Amino acid sequence: MEAIRLEFKSEIKEKILALLSSFSSDDLKIEFEDPDFEENKKKLDLAFAKIKNGTAKFYTLEEVDELLEKTISKYEN
């Protein structure tokens, strides 16, 4: 199958979906995009760049567990 991205005015969304719904699910699959996709992509690109250039901070499981325990105990009361 092939994929394309459509951009359209919100006023015609129902007409487009009605037209696309006339096709069988074997011929066409409608997938809605995540509205936060671009923002999430930017965050992931920045994180990946830090990993690639060696400036990312990594933690062991023990360090994460200790940090979580401290945070939880801080807000328990």
Helices and strands as residue ranges (DSSP letters): G 10-12, H 13-21, H 37-53, H 61-75
